[in-house]
Amino acid sequence: LDDSQISSYLEDRIVLITGAAGSIGSEIVRQVSTYHPKCVLILDQAESPLYDLELELKDQFPNVAYQVVLADVRRKDRLEQIFKANKISVVFHAAAYKHVPMIEKNPKEAVCVNILGTVLLADLSVKYGIDRFVMVSTDKAVNPTNVMGASKRAAEMYVQSLQQHAKTTTKFITTRFGNVLGSNGSVIPYFKKQIETGGPVTVTHQDIIRYFMTIPEACQLVLQAGTLGNGGE
């Protein structure tokens, strides 16, 4: 990691992290906290995990200012209130529905959260002159064959399209992950359970190739992407 570059856009800045109580979001919070931000807004709609994260952060990073925001990315009025009240410089957008089989059965929810939630956040980022917007996406957005991948691809296309507007000063950057070891919804805990019960280990297709990274590696990618992107990548 190029610490100096990451530090230059995070130090003494107000940072908003959506999906902050999730496995990826919470690690982004931890890593951002080491770069001396002015304040970190940790936003999630999951009350109990958000409370647990707040307790952990108070213990681990007592000198960092946090604002715990219980909110849903689908509610424009609530999001606008947050942008109005804080001079946010950087947004890390990790809030999403990501369980492939669950989303196949509930496609409307994926549209509301993954697409419309991203649209709301991206539009507000432009309106309030946010410096950088880093979106967490998925390798399933590459030639998508399921609703989850398609919803994330649509979100990617929207933030890229915003970059083309002459008035846009925000840098929109997207990162795609493969399977993140130990993250919520990762296939590994499922495989582990199957092995513990004597198998078989089920794979989607005999020719499938899966790419793995750890949660800290994935989040380092997010932070570094914020330095590499000029907008639209």
ABEGO torsion letter per residue (X at the ends): XBAAAAAAAABGBBBBBBGAABAAAAAAAAAAAAAGBABBBBBBABAAAAAAAAAAAAAABAABBBBBBBBBAABAAAAAAAAAABBBABBBBABBBABAAAAAABAAAAAAAAAAAAAAAAAAAAAAGBABBBBBBBAAABGBABAAAAAAAAAAAAAAAAAABAABABBBBBBBBBBBBGBBGBAAAAAAAAAAAGOBBBBABAABBBBBBBAAAAAAAAAAAAAABAEGX
